Amino acid sequence: MAVVAGGLGQRDLEPVADVNVLVTDGRMEVAPTGYGVSHIASVGGARHIAALEPFEESLVDGTRWIVPNTAPTRTMQVLVHEIGHALGLDHEHGVAIRTDDAVTAMPMLSSYAWDPSY
């Protein structure tokens, strides 16, 4: 929505005509799993994206309420996140605070932090 608003002159954000996205088969268990700056995004996990089930097959009664926390969906989340950076979007960084068995996540922390293997 921010890019569209910029294209309409309603926001201080210009649409990008020259964006490059590189998807490799790099590991998704070791941060950073992706990187994005103006016009350029790079993400690992190509094998996970290839294993992502088709959207139509993932619906229950035509609706999906919760996206499963799986390697393919986490990888897609990182890809969309980094493409946002390549389009010029920015954010504050998030952190996770562990207290005993509880983890409190601040905004903009990817869901791969909850993967048991991570």
TANORJO-V653705 format. One record per helix or strand of 3 or more residues. SS is the DSSP state (h for helix, s for strand). FROM is the first residue (numbers start at 1). TO is the last residue. Records with the same first field share a line. If there is no record, write none. Layout:
SS = FROM-TO  FROM-TO
This chain:
h = 2-7  46-51  55-58  71-86  111-114
s = 20-23  34-37  40-43  96-99  102-105
